[in-house]
Amino acid sequence: MTVRVLAFARLRELLGFGERLVGVPDGTTLETLWTTLTAQAPQLAPLRASTRFARNGALAAATTALHEGDEIALLPPVGGG
């Protein structure tokens, strides 16, 4: 199946893309997707604890299963003041 991955801020820099279609097997979870992405960009690994996921515009747990056509946003921590 294919999902659209959106990456922002530092994650975008490390992955080398802001948006990309990614093919994943049926049964893939957000955590499995993260593992797939870190295999391609190992420098992402230390950012896992601070990265959140959104699936189709709503925050989602790492255990959430993906479906064909899902839009997945990788959300880095947001600072401000």
PDB file of N, CA, C and O in Angstrom:
ATOM      1  N   MET A   1       0.849  -1.174   0.000  1.00  0.00           N
ATOM      2  CA  MET A   1       0.000   0.000   0.000  1.00  0.00           C
ATOM      3  C   MET A   1       0.890   1.230   0.000  1.00  0.00           C
ATOM      4  O   MET A   1       2.084   1.143   0.287  1.00  0.00           O
ATOM      5  N   THR A   2       0.312   2.358  -0.318  1.00  0.00           N
ATOM      6  CA  THR A   2       1.068   3.602  -0.388  1.00  0.00           C
ATOM      7  C   THR A   2       0.476   4.625   0.576  1.00  0.00           C
ATOM      8  O   THR A   2      -0.739   4.808   0.642  1.00  0.00           O
ATOM      9  N   VAL A   3       1.364   5.290   1.324  1.00  0.00           N
ATOM     10  CA  VAL A   3       0.960   6.380   2.212  1.00  0.00           C
ATOM     11  C   VAL A   3       1.775   7.614   1.854  1.00  0.00           C
ATOM     12  O   VAL A   3       2.875   7.504   1.311  1.00  0.00           O
ATOM     13  N   ARG A   4       1.239   8.779   2.156  1.00  0.00           N
ATOM     14  CA  ARG A   4       1.958  10.032   1.922  1.00  0.00           C
ATOM     15  C   ARG A   4       2.582  10.452   3.250  1.00  0.00           C
ATOM     16  O   ARG A   4       1.890  10.575   4.260  1.00  0.00           O
ATOM     17  N   VAL A   5       3.886  10.667   3.237  1.00  0.00           N
ATOM     18  CA  VAL A   5       4.610  11.084   4.441  1.00  0.00           C
ATOM     19  C   VAL A   5       4.989  12.550   4.301  1.00  0.00           C
ATOM     20  O   VAL A   5       5.594  12.957   3.310  1.00  0.00           O
ATOM     21  N   LEU A   6       4.624  13.337   5.310  1.00  0.00           N
ATOM     22  CA  LEU A   6       4.984  14.743   5.388  1.00  0.00           C
ATOM     23  C   LEU A   6       5.979  14.912   6.531  1.00  0.00           C
ATOM     24  O   LEU A   6       5.745  14.427   7.638  1.00  0.00           O
ATOM     25  N   ALA A   7       7.074  15.592   6.267  1.00  0.00           N
ATOM     26  CA  ALA A   7       8.098  15.820   7.289  1.00  0.00           C
ATOM     27  C   ALA A   7       8.321  17.320   7.438  1.00  0.00           C
ATOM     28  O   ALA A   7       8.307  18.062   6.456  1.00  0.00           O
ATOM     29  N   PHE A   8       8.524  17.749   8.664  1.00  0.00           N
ATOM     30  CA  PHE A   8       8.660  19.173   8.954  1.00  0.00           C
ATOM     31  C   PHE A   8       9.944  19.461   9.717  1.00  0.00           C
ATOM     32  O   PHE A   8      10.489  18.599  10.407  1.00  0.00           O
ATOM     33  N   ALA A   9      10.411  20.700   9.574  1.00  0.00           N
ATOM     34  CA  ALA A   9      11.555  21.237  10.327  1.00  0.00           C
ATOM     35  C   ALA A   9      12.778  20.324  10.215  1.00  0.00           C
ATOM     36  O   ALA A   9      13.166  19.945   9.109  1.00  0.00           O
ATOM     37  N   ARG A  10      13.374  19.976  11.324  1.00  0.00           N
ATOM     38  CA  ARG A  10      14.604  19.177  11.327  1.00  0.00           C
ATOM     39  C   ARG A  10      14.391  17.814  10.666  1.00  0.00           C
ATOM     40  O   ARG A  10      15.285  17.314   9.983  1.00  0.00           O
ATOM     41  N   LEU A  11      13.245  17.222  10.858  1.00  0.00           N
ATOM     42  CA  LEU A  11      12.969  15.922  10.243  1.00  0.00           C
ATOM     43  C   LEU A  11      13.013  16.027   8.719  1.00  0.00           C
ATOM     44  O   LEU A  11      13.506  15.125   8.040  1.00  0.00           O
ATOM     45  N   ARG A  12      12.504  17.114   8.200  1.00  0.00           N
ATOM     46  CA  ARG A  12      12.535  17.355   6.757  1.00  0.00           C
ATOM     47  C   ARG A  12      13.985  17.442   6.269  1.00  0.00           C
ATOM     48  O   ARG A  12      14.339  16.863   5.242  1.00  0.00           O
ATOM     49  N   GLU A  13      14.801  18.157   7.004  1.00  0.00           N
ATOM     50  CA  GLU A  13      16.213  18.290   6.626  1.00  0.00           C
ATOM     51  C   GLU A  13      16.917  16.938   6.618  1.00  0.00           C
ATOM     52  O   GLU A  13      17.661  16.630   5.687  1.00  0.00           O
ATOM     53  N   LEU A  14      16.687  16.137   7.644  1.00  0.00           N
ATOM     54  CA  LEU A  14      17.383  14.858   7.758  1.00  0.00           C
ATOM     55  C   LEU A  14      16.903  13.836   6.731  1.00  0.00           C
ATOM     56  O   LEU A  14      17.696  13.041   6.225  1.00  0.00           O
ATOM     57  N   LEU A  15      15.617  13.856   6.426  1.00  0.00           N
ATOM     58  CA  LEU A  15      15.091  12.922   5.440  1.00  0.00           C
ATOM     59  C   LEU A  15      15.381  13.358   4.006  1.00  0.00           C
ATOM     60  O   LEU A  15      15.456  12.531   3.098  1.00  0.00           O
ATOM     61  N   GLY A  16      15.543  14.658   3.816  1.00  0.00           N
ATOM     62  CA  GLY A  16      15.804  15.158   2.472  1.00  0.00           C
ATOM     63  C   GLY A  16      14.537  15.350   1.650  1.00  0.00           C
ATOM     64  O   GLY A  16      14.607  15.505   0.431  1.00  0.00           O
ATOM     65  N   PHE A  17      13.377  15.341   2.306  1.00  0.00           N
ATOM     66  CA  PHE A  17      12.127  15.612   1.616  1.00  0.00           C
ATOM     67  C   PHE A  17      11.106  16.180   2.595  1.00  0.00           C
ATOM     68  O   PHE A  17      11.170  15.938   3.801  1.00  0.00           O
ATOM     69  N   GLY A  18      10.173  16.934   2.050  1.00  0.00           N
ATOM     70  CA  GLY A  18       9.069  17.452   2.842  1.00  0.00           C
ATOM     71  C   GLY A  18       7.810  16.635   2.637  1.00  0.00           C
ATOM     72  O   GLY A  18       6.941  16.581   3.508  1.00  0.00           O
ATOM     73  N   GLU A  19       7.718  15.994   1.468  1.00  0.00           N
ATOM     74  CA  GLU A  19       6.560  15.156   1.164  1.00  0.00           C
ATOM     75  C   GLU A  19       6.988  14.066   0.204  1.00  0.00           C
ATOM     76  O   GLU A  19       7.707  14.314  -0.765  1.00  0.00           O
ATOM     77  N   ARG A  20       6.531  12.846   0.490  1.00  0.00           N
ATOM     78  CA  ARG A  20       6.892  11.727  -0.380  1.00  0.00           C
ATOM     79  C   ARG A  20       5.871  10.606  -0.220  1.00  0.00           C
ATOM     80  O   ARG A  20       5.364  10.367   0.876  1.00  0.00           O
ATOM     81  N   LEU A  21       5.578   9.928  -1.314  1.00  0.00           N
ATOM     82  CA  LEU A  21       4.774   8.714  -1.258  1.00  0.00           C
ATOM     83  C   LEU A  21       5.696   7.562  -0.892  1.00  0.00           C
ATOM     84  O   LEU A  21       6.770   7.407  -1.471  1.00  0.00           O
ATOM     85  N   VAL A  22       5.270   6.758   0.072  1.00  0.00           N
ATOM     86  CA  VAL A  22       6.092   5.653   0.563  1.00  0.00           C
ATOM     87  C   VAL A  22       5.267   4.371   0.491  1.00  0.00           C
ATOM     88  O   VAL A  22       4.134   4.322   0.969  1.00  0.00           O
ATOM     89  N   GLY A  23       5.842   3.349  -0.104  1.00  0.00           N
ATOM     90  CA  GLY A  23       5.188   2.041  -0.154  1.00  0.00           C
ATOM     91  C   GLY A  23       5.534   1.244   1.089  1.00  0.00           C
ATOM     92  O   GLY A  23       6.705   1.119   1.449  1.00  0.00           O
ATOM     93  N   VAL A  24       4.515   0.706   1.745  1.00  0.00           N
ATOM     94  CA  VAL A  24       4.706  -0.099   2.953  1.00  0.00           C
ATOM     95  C   VAL A  24       3.808  -1.331   2.863  1.00  0.00           C
ATOM     96  O   VAL A  24       2.785  -1.302   2.179  1.00  0.00           O
ATOM     97  N   PRO A  25       4.183  -2.415   3.549  1.00  0.00           N
ATOM     98  CA  PRO A  25       3.335  -3.611   3.528  1.00  0.00           C
ATOM     99  C   PRO A  25       2.051  -3.427   4.338  1.00  0.00           C
ATOM    100  O   PRO A  25       1.996  -2.592   5.241  1.00  0.00           O
ATOM    101  N   ASP A  26       1.033  -4.200   4.016  1.00  0.00           N
ATOM    102  CA  ASP A  26      -0.185  -4.209   4.828  1.00  0.00           C
ATOM    103  C   ASP A  26       0.188  -4.551   6.263  1.00  0.00           C
ATOM    104  O   ASP A  26       1.096  -5.345   6.509  1.00  0.00           O
ATOM    105  N   GLY A  27      -0.519  -3.945   7.200  1.00  0.00           N
ATOM    106  CA  GLY A  27      -0.247  -4.202   8.614  1.00  0.00           C
ATOM    107  C   GLY A  27       0.802  -3.294   9.217  1.00  0.00           C
ATOM    108  O   GLY A  27       1.118  -3.411  10.401  1.00  0.00           O
ATOM    109  N   THR A  28       1.346  -2.391   8.423  1.00  0.00           N
ATOM    110  CA  THR A  28       2.363  -1.461   8.920  1.00  0.00           C
ATOM    111  C   THR A  28       1.737  -0.506   9.931  1.00  0.00           C
ATOM    112  O   THR A  28       0.629  -0.006   9.736  1.00  0.00           O
ATOM    113  N   THR A  29       2.477  -0.262  11.021  1.00  0.00           N
ATOM    114  CA  THR A  29       2.059   0.722  12.018  1.00  0.00           C
ATOM    115  C   THR A  29       2.916   1.976  11.851  1.00  0.00           C
ATOM    116  O   THR A  29       3.880   1.985  11.086  1.00  0.00           O
ATOM    117  N   LEU A  30       2.558   3.011  12.562  1.00  0.00           N
ATOM    118  CA  LEU A  30       3.373   4.235  12.519  1.00  0.00           C
ATOM    119  C   LEU A  30       4.788   3.958  13.003  1.00  0.00           C
ATOM    120  O   LEU A  30       5.746   4.486  12.438  1.00  0.00           O
ATOM    121  N   GLU A  31       4.936   3.143  14.032  1.00  0.00           N
ATOM    122  CA  GLU A  31       6.274   2.818  14.536  1.00  0.00           C
ATOM    123  C   GLU A  31       7.087   2.064  13.496  1.00  0.00           C
ATOM    124  O   GLU A  31       8.284   2.307  13.342  1.00  0.00           O
ATOM    125  N   THR A  32       6.439   1.147  12.781  1.00  0.00           N
ATOM    126  CA  THR A  32       7.133   0.412  11.727  1.00  0.00           C
ATOM    127  C   THR A  32       7.553   1.352  10.597  1.00  0.00           C
ATOM    128  O   THR A  32       8.646   1.221  10.045  1.00  0.00           O
ATOM    129  N   LEU A  33       6.687   2.289  10.262  1.00  0.00           N
ATOM    130  CA  LEU A  33       7.035   3.304   9.263  1.00  0.00           C
ATOM    131  C   LEU A  33       8.254   4.090   9.719  1.00  0.00           C
ATOM    132  O   LEU A  33       9.166   4.330   8.928  1.00  0.00           O
ATOM    133  N   TRP A  34       8.279   4.496  10.991  1.00  0.00           N
ATOM    134  CA  TRP A  34       9.431   5.231  11.535  1.00  0.00           C
ATOM    135  C   TRP A  34      10.703   4.393  11.384  1.00  0.00           C
ATOM    136  O   TRP A  34      11.744   4.914  10.982  1.00  0.00           O
ATOM    137  N   THR A  35      10.624   3.110  11.701  1.00  0.00           N
ATOM    138  CA  THR A  35      11.782   2.219  11.576  1.00  0.00           C
ATOM    139  C   THR A  35      12.258   2.157  10.125  1.00  0.00           C
ATOM    140  O   THR A  35      13.461   2.166   9.862  1.00  0.00           O
ATOM    141  N   THR A  36      11.324   2.096   9.199  1.00  0.00           N
ATOM    142  CA  THR A  36      11.668   2.081   7.776  1.00  0.00           C
ATOM    143  C   THR A  36      12.390   3.370   7.384  1.00  0.00           C
ATOM    144  O   THR A  36      13.386   3.334   6.662  1.00  0.00           O
ATOM    145  N   LEU A  37      11.889   4.490   7.857  1.00  0.00           N
ATOM    146  CA  LEU A  37      12.513   5.779   7.535  1.00  0.00           C
ATOM    147  C   LEU A  37      13.890   5.918   8.173  1.00  0.00           C
ATOM    148  O   LEU A  37      14.799   6.473   7.556  1.00  0.00           O
ATOM    149  N   THR A  38      14.061   5.420   9.402  1.00  0.00           N
ATOM    150  CA  THR A  38      15.377   5.532  10.050  1.00  0.00           C
ATOM    151  C   THR A  38      16.398   4.594   9.407  1.00  0.00           C
ATOM    152  O   THR A  38      17.602   4.834   9.500  1.00  0.00           O
ATOM    153  N   ALA A  39      15.929   3.530   8.756  1.00  0.00           N
ATOM    154  CA  ALA A  39      16.854   2.670   8.015  1.00  0.00           C
ATOM    155  C   ALA A  39      17.459   3.443   6.843  1.00  0.00           C
ATOM    156  O   ALA A  39      18.604   3.205   6.458  1.00  0.00           O
ATOM    157  N   GLN A  40      16.681   4.368   6.281  1.00  0.00           N
ATOM    158  CA  GLN A  40      17.146   5.184   5.164  1.00  0.00           C
ATOM    159  C   GLN A  40      17.913   6.416   5.635  1.00  0.00           C
ATOM    160  O   GLN A  40      18.764   6.933   4.910  1.00  0.00           O
ATOM    161  N   ALA A  41      17.618   6.885   6.837  1.00  0.00           N
ATOM    162  CA  ALA A  41      18.252   8.087   7.400  1.00  0.00           C
ATOM    163  C   ALA A  41      18.530   7.836   8.886  1.00  0.00           C
ATOM    164  O   ALA A  41      17.777   8.305   9.740  1.00  0.00           O
ATOM    165  N   PRO A  42      19.602   7.100   9.204  1.00  0.00           N
ATOM    166  CA  PRO A  42      19.882   6.700  10.584  1.00  0.00           C
ATOM    167  C   PRO A  42      19.981   7.862  11.577  1.00  0.00           C
ATOM    168  O   PRO A  42      19.789   7.669  12.777  1.00  0.00           O
ATOM    169  N   GLN A  43      20.274   9.048  11.087  1.00  0.00           N
ATOM    170  CA  GLN A  43      20.389  10.209  11.974  1.00  0.00           C
ATOM    171  C   GLN A  43      19.044  10.602  12.601  1.00  0.00           C
ATOM    172  O   GLN A  43      19.006  11.424  13.515  1.00  0.00           O
ATOM    173  N   LEU A  44      17.955  10.023  12.117  1.00  0.00           N
ATOM    174  CA  LEU A  44      16.634  10.271  12.700  1.00  0.00           C
ATOM    175  C   LEU A  44      16.459   9.583  14.047  1.00  0.00           C
ATOM    176  O   LEU A  44      15.729  10.080  14.904  1.00  0.00           O
ATOM    177  N   ALA A  45      17.111   8.458  14.241  1.00  0.00           N
ATOM    178  CA  ALA A  45      16.872   7.604  15.404  1.00  0.00           C
ATOM    179  C   ALA A  45      16.838   8.356  16.736  1.00  0.00           C
ATOM    180  O   ALA A  45      15.925   8.116  17.526  1.00  0.00           O
ATOM    181  N   PRO A  46      17.781   9.250  17.024  1.00  0.00           N
ATOM    182  CA  PRO A  46      17.745   9.935  18.321  1.00  0.00           C
ATOM    183  C   PRO A  46      16.537  10.860  18.508  1.00  0.00           C
ATOM    184  O   PRO A  46      16.251  11.284  19.628  1.00  0.00           O
ATOM    185  N   LEU A  47      15.834  11.173  17.429  1.00  0.00           N
ATOM    186  CA  LEU A  47      14.699  12.092  17.513  1.00  0.00           C
ATOM    187  C   LEU A  47      13.368  11.382  17.772  1.00  0.00           C
ATOM    188  O   LEU A  47      12.334  12.039  17.889  1.00  0.00           O
ATOM    189  N   ARG A  48      13.383  10.058  17.863  1.00  0.00           N
ATOM    190  CA  ARG A  48      12.130   9.308  18.006  1.00  0.00           C
ATOM    191  C   ARG A  48      11.342   9.729  19.240  1.00  0.00           C
ATOM    192  O   ARG A  48      10.131   9.931  19.153  1.00  0.00           O
ATOM    193  N   ALA A  49      12.005   9.865  20.390  1.00  0.00           N
ATOM    194  CA  ALA A  49      11.291  10.169  21.636  1.00  0.00           C
ATOM    195  C   ALA A  49      10.555  11.508  21.576  1.00  0.00           C
ATOM    196  O   ALA A  49       9.547  11.691  22.260  1.00  0.00           O
ATOM    197  N   SER A  50      11.040  12.425  20.780  1.00  0.00           N
ATOM    198  CA  SER A  50      10.421  13.749  20.721  1.00  0.00           C
ATOM    199  C   SER A  50       9.541  13.951  19.480  1.00  0.00           C
ATOM    200  O   SER A  50       8.978  15.030  19.293  1.00  0.00           O
ATOM    201  N   THR A  51       9.421  12.938  18.648  1.00  0.00           N
ATOM    202  CA  THR A  51       8.627  13.041  17.427  1.00  0.00           C
ATOM    203  C   THR A  51       7.236  12.464  17.656  1.00  0.00           C
ATOM    204  O   THR A  51       7.088  11.375  18.210  1.00  0.00           O
ATOM    205  N   ARG A  52       6.224  13.203  17.226  1.00  0.00           N
ATOM    206  CA  ARG A  52       4.837  12.744  17.306  1.00  0.00           C
ATOM    207  C   ARG A  52       4.343  12.461  15.888  1.00  0.00           C
ATOM    208  O   ARG A  52       4.917  12.934  14.907  1.00  0.00           O
ATOM    209  N   PHE A  53       3.283  11.692  15.805  1.00  0.00           N
ATOM    210  CA  PHE A  53       2.701  11.327  14.523  1.00  0.00           C
ATOM    211  C   PHE A  53       1.279  11.861  14.420  1.00  0.00           C
ATOM    212  O   PHE A  53       0.547  11.920  15.407  1.00  0.00           O
ATOM    213  N   ALA A  54       0.907  12.246  13.209  1.00  0.00           N
ATOM    214  CA  ALA A  54      -0.490  12.545  12.916  1.00  0.00           C
ATOM    215  C   ALA A  54      -0.880  11.692  11.709  1.00  0.00           C
ATOM    216  O   ALA A  54      -0.132  11.588  10.737  1.00  0.00           O
ATOM    217  N   ARG A  55      -2.052  11.092  11.788  1.00  0.00           N
ATOM    218  CA  ARG A  55      -2.587  10.289  10.682  1.00  0.00           C
ATOM    219  C   ARG A  55      -3.858  10.965  10.211  1.00  0.00           C
ATOM    220  O   ARG A  55      -4.822  11.096  10.965  1.00  0.00           O
ATOM    221  N   ASN A  56      -3.852  11.391   8.965  1.00  0.00           N
ATOM    222  CA  ASN A  56      -5.012  12.068   8.368  1.00  0.00           C
ATOM    223  C   ASN A  56      -5.480  13.251   9.211  1.00  0.00           C
ATOM    224  O   ASN A  56      -6.679  13.464   9.395  1.00  0.00           O
ATOM    225  N   GLY A  57      -4.516  14.017   9.720  1.00  0.00           N
ATOM    226  CA  GLY A  57      -4.819  15.256  10.422  1.00  0.00           C
ATOM    227  C   GLY A  57      -5.077  15.142  11.905  1.00  0.00           C
ATOM    228  O   GLY A  57      -5.334  16.155  12.555  1.00  0.00           O
ATOM    229  N   ALA A  58      -5.019  13.947  12.469  1.00  0.00           N
ATOM    230  CA  ALA A  58      -5.259  13.765  13.902  1.00  0.00           C
ATOM    231  C   ALA A  58      -4.054  13.075  14.541  1.00  0.00           C
ATOM    232  O   ALA A  58      -3.485  12.147  13.966  1.00  0.00           O
ATOM    233  N   LEU A  59      -3.673  13.534  15.728  1.00  0.00           N
ATOM    234  CA  LEU A  59      -2.576  12.875  16.434  1.00  0.00           C
ATOM    235  C   LEU A  59      -2.896  11.399  16.606  1.00  0.00           C
ATOM    236  O   LEU A  59      -4.042  11.021  16.849  1.00  0.00           O
ATOM    237  N   ALA A  60      -1.861  10.566  16.475  1.00  0.00           N
ATOM    238  CA  ALA A  60      -2.069   9.119  16.531  1.00  0.00           C
ATOM    239  C   ALA A  60      -0.929   8.461  17.301  1.00  0.00           C
ATOM    240  O   ALA A  60       0.206   8.938  17.291  1.00  0.00           O
ATOM    241  N   ALA A  61      -1.252   7.361  17.964  1.00  0.00           N
ATOM    242  CA  ALA A  61      -0.260   6.575  18.695  1.00  0.00           C
ATOM    243  C   ALA A  61       0.625   5.810  17.719  1.00  0.00           C
ATOM    244  O   ALA A  61       0.227   5.532  16.588  1.00  0.00           O
ATOM    245  N   ALA A  62       1.820   5.476  18.169  1.00  0.00           N
ATOM    246  CA  ALA A  62       2.775   4.747  17.337  1.00  0.00           C
ATOM    247  C   ALA A  62       2.248   3.377  16.923  1.00  0.00           C
ATOM    248  O   ALA A  62       2.696   2.819  15.922  1.00  0.00           O
ATOM    249  N   THR A  63       1.311   2.837  17.677  1.00  0.00           N
ATOM    250  CA  THR A  63       0.755   1.516  17.381  1.00  0.00           C
ATOM    251  C   THR A  63      -0.375   1.554  16.354  1.00  0.00           C
ATOM    252  O   THR A  63      -0.916   0.509  15.993  1.00  0.00           O
ATOM    253  N   THR A  64      -0.733   2.745  15.882  1.00  0.00           N
ATOM    254  CA  THR A  64      -1.813   2.898  14.909  1.00  0.00           C
ATOM    255  C   THR A  64      -1.454   2.238  13.582  1.00  0.00           C
ATOM    256  O   THR A  64      -0.378   2.472  13.032  1.00  0.00           O
ATOM    257  N   ALA A  65      -2.359   1.416  13.079  1.00  0.00           N
ATOM    258  CA  ALA A  65      -2.157   0.757  11.780  1.00  0.00           C
ATOM    259  C   ALA A  65      -2.441   1.739  10.652  1.00  0.00           C
ATOM    260  O   ALA A  65      -3.327   2.588  10.750  1.00  0.00           O
ATOM    261  N   LEU A  66      -1.673   1.603   9.586  1.00  0.00           N
ATOM    262  CA  LEU A  66      -1.844   2.462   8.418  1.00  0.00           C
ATOM    263  C   LEU A  66      -2.755   1.795   7.393  1.00  0.00           C
ATOM    264  O   LEU A  66      -2.889   0.572   7.348  1.00  0.00           O
ATOM    265  N   HIS A  67      -3.375   2.638   6.575  1.00  0.00           N
ATOM    266  CA  HIS A  67      -4.256   2.168   5.514  1.00  0.00           C
ATOM    267  C   HIS A  67      -3.886   2.872   4.212  1.00  0.00           C
ATOM    268  O   HIS A  67      -3.298   3.954   4.219  1.00  0.00           O
ATOM    269  N   GLU A  68      -4.236   2.247   3.109  1.00  0.00           N
ATOM    270  CA  GLU A  68      -3.963   2.804   1.780  1.00  0.00           C
ATOM    271  C   GLU A  68      -4.408   4.265   1.712  1.00  0.00           C
ATOM    272  O   GLU A  68      -5.534   4.605   2.074  1.00  0.00           O
ATOM    273  N   GLY A  69      -3.493   5.124   1.238  1.00  0.00           N
ATOM    274  CA  GLY A  69      -3.818   6.525   1.025  1.00  0.00           C
ATOM    275  C   GLY A  69      -3.721   7.422   2.249  1.00  0.00           C
ATOM    276  O   GLY A  69      -3.977   8.622   2.149  1.00  0.00           O
ATOM    277  N   ASP A  70      -3.356   6.867   3.403  1.00  0.00           N
ATOM    278  CA  ASP A  70      -3.220   7.696   4.603  1.00  0.00           C
ATOM    279  C   ASP A  70      -2.184   8.794   4.389  1.00  0.00           C
ATOM    280  O   ASP A  70      -1.217   8.622   3.646  1.00  0.00           O
ATOM    281  N   GLU A  71      -2.406   9.921   5.053  1.00  0.00           N
ATOM    282  CA  GLU A  71      -1.414  10.996   5.091  1.00  0.00           C
ATOM    283  C   GLU A  71      -0.825  11.004   6.498  1.00  0.00           C
ATOM    284  O   GLU A  71      -1.538  11.175   7.487  1.00  0.00           O
ATOM    285  N   ILE A  72       0.480  10.816   6.565  1.00  0.00           N
ATOM    286  CA  ILE A  72       1.185  10.723   7.833  1.00  0.00           C
ATOM    287  C   ILE A  72       2.102  11.928   7.975  1.00  0.00           C
ATOM    288  O   ILE A  72       2.957  12.177   7.126  1.00  0.00           O
ATOM    289  N   ALA A  73       1.913  12.667   9.052  1.00  0.00           N
ATOM    290  CA  ALA A  73       2.786  13.810   9.339  1.00  0.00           C
ATOM    291  C   ALA A  73       3.719  13.428  10.479  1.00  0.00           C
ATOM    292  O   ALA A  73       3.291  12.902  11.506  1.00  0.00           O
ATOM    293  N   LEU A  74       4.998  13.703  10.276  1.00  0.00           N
ATOM    294  CA  LEU A  74       6.008  13.520  11.314  1.00  0.00           C
ATOM    295  C   LEU A  74       6.214  14.888  11.966  1.00  0.00           C
ATOM    296  O   LEU A  74       6.661  15.835  11.318  1.00  0.00           O
ATOM    297  N   LEU A  75       5.888  14.975  13.238  1.00  0.00           N
ATOM    298  CA  LEU A  75       5.858  16.250  13.929  1.00  0.00           C
ATOM    299  C   LEU A  75       6.987  16.364  14.944  1.00  0.00           C
ATOM    300  O   LEU A  75       6.978  15.666  15.958  1.00  0.00           O
ATOM    301  N   PRO A  76       7.953  17.231  14.687  1.00  0.00           N
ATOM    302  CA  PRO A  76       9.039  17.434  15.643  1.00  0.00           C
ATOM    303  C   PRO A  76       8.534  18.276  16.812  1.00  0.00           C
ATOM    304  O   PRO A  76       7.455  18.864  16.731  1.00  0.00           O
ATOM    305  N   PRO A  77       9.304  18.338  17.896  1.00  0.00           N
ATOM    306  CA  PRO A  77       8.888  19.204  19.000  1.00  0.00           C
ATOM    307  C   PRO A  77       8.838  20.654  18.547  1.00  0.00           C
ATOM    308  O   PRO A  77       9.602  21.076  17.679  1.00  0.00           O
ATOM    309  N   VAL A  78       7.932  21.405  19.145  1.00  0.00           N
ATOM    310  CA  VAL A  78       7.764  22.810  18.789  1.00  0.00           C
ATOM    311  C   VAL A  78       8.209  23.646  19.971  1.00  0.00           C
ATOM    312  O   VAL A  78       7.752  23.446  21.097  1.00  0.00           O
ATOM    313  N   GLY A  79       9.100  24.580  19.707  1.00  0.00           N
ATOM    314  CA  GLY A  79       9.540  25.494  20.746  1.00  0.00           C
ATOM    315  C   GLY A  79       8.885  26.850  20.522  1.00  0.00           C
ATOM    316  O   GLY A  79       8.355  27.131  19.447  1.00  0.00           O
ATOM    317  N   GLY A  80       8.931  27.652  21.514  1.00  0.00           N
ATOM    318  CA  GLY A  80       8.342  28.972  21.359  1.00  0.00           C
ATOM    319  C   GLY A  80       8.530  29.778  22.635  1.00  0.00           C
ATOM    320  O   GLY A  80       9.097  29.313  23.623  1.00  0.00           O
ATOM    321  N   GLY A  81       8.060  30.930  22.573  1.00  0.00           N
ATOM    322  CA  GLY A  81       8.218  31.736  23.774  1.00  0.00           C
ATOM    323  C   GLY A  81       7.497  33.043  23.653  1.00  0.00           C
ATOM    324  O   GLY A  81       7.524  33.851  24.581  1.00  0.00           O
TER     325      GLY A  81
END
